[in-house]
């Protein structure tokens, strides 16, 4: 198990009568770049919340870097090495861009020198082409710039597994290109990435492996080309013929 | 306008705004140090200032709790009351652990000892309340703390045998100076020193990594948590810290420094509303702003008790006088209410916010932000349109 970064074993989540996630099992080993797709309501966000500690599974276990994390609070999961972004960007509005970067920096490395963390933050912001906005309030940033800021904050955490929830939504192609470069670079640095997106072109282009969720269950797990032709996946997206 | 801009540029190029701000702050502190030495000032004026310092501690600590950490609590006066009542009860009855057969007599405690115990108990209750509030946000948090505050007030009011009911409870006098003038002077400096110490402590917290985490928590608890911030720890910590500050302030103020006894009336929701109003008027995201807002508001409310109105155009009253005194009574609070409405409608960051941001230079940064974001905003709008 030492090579496995993230391991989900029959993880389920039930809200009342609704089975949002249904016995999902898979593992992620670095440096994998995994796409996670599924129709609306398939359970992608719930599964992300379960992995990141925002929700507690009804059943099942989750291990991160050899440590059991299911039921642990989100901050603990983050410190254990799992970073995530949100579908709707959650920049800390009345804080500057640099402060947004320093929050994960100081949370992750409380004993580090502030100047070192600031230097690292500037470096990351430069990589994301938003270093000119360092001292600005993040509420004043454009939607695309906020997406980049969220990605930058993740790097301050130095996570081993990253979950990106809809990183391309509503972002101009020029900034999308920056996000593409970010994903490639982070992946080359040896981190595992789970990419959730409705942008199929991006998912198929970037991912080495695809997970497909439908009604909370994992219906496919494999290479993108194999998943594309999987009958269960086609049915999930296109529905089945009523005559069948 | 051009003259103002030139003055602004001259300041930026010479001393700098921040330094000018510190210089101004130094002058204000010097004024407060000099004030009680001015022979023309009455003891009443000093009492008003002492009360102003007390409310400045209350409002600035509430600003830390609500404005910086985002915990909109109505329990602040109750924590102050806990500090004061516990100090008073210990001074009168001592401490008895009946089950262990241990007791410490009241005489064993000095006034400072009772204040320390009052402060610690306020912090302990803050710990419990902070823990109970963990899952509550916004309106629910406010309602919970109102309920807690009222519960405490009613307990103090009805448990007459222990608390003195509506007559209140006397604490052990902290200072025992026979000369009234000298006593007032020492009380003045004591309360002013307490305000400075509390502000420095809060300023240190607000500007440390803890302050950064508190602000992150205020902005978005889930996002802060996902960034590795232990929201539970910092939520409880800020409750304990601010509860201890107001517990300490209450225990000292009612130890015959600002007032000779604590009464349940002081714990009413109206009093808490005033604390919030002072902070809002001054600027609830700024410790200095909230403290200044409280002090200035208290002073003006006191000054407006009696307003002398001179008659214009040589008019006189039947008794021959050309002026009369208007005893404003509750009307002064109505004026205060109008200021509050104005602040919330037009200057939500507080009346002092423009001054504070000017001295800090943040207004310049904000103007630049708007300009810098425009390009990418346009791009995003185009992207949004094409997505649809």
Interface residues (C-beta under 8 A of the other chain):
Chain A: X52 X53 X54 X73 X74 X75 X76 X78 X79 X83 X84 X86 X90 X91 X92 X93 X94 X95 X99 X102 X103 X104 X106 X107 X108 X110 X132 X133 X135 X136 X137 X140 X141 X142 X143 X144 X145 X153 X157 X169 X170 X171 X172 X173 X174 X175
Chain B: X209 X212 X213 X215 X216 X218 X219 X220 X222 X223 X224 X225 X226 X227 X228 X229 X230 X231 X232 X285 X365 X366 X368 X369 X370 X372 X373 X376 X377 X379 X380 X382 X383 X384 X387
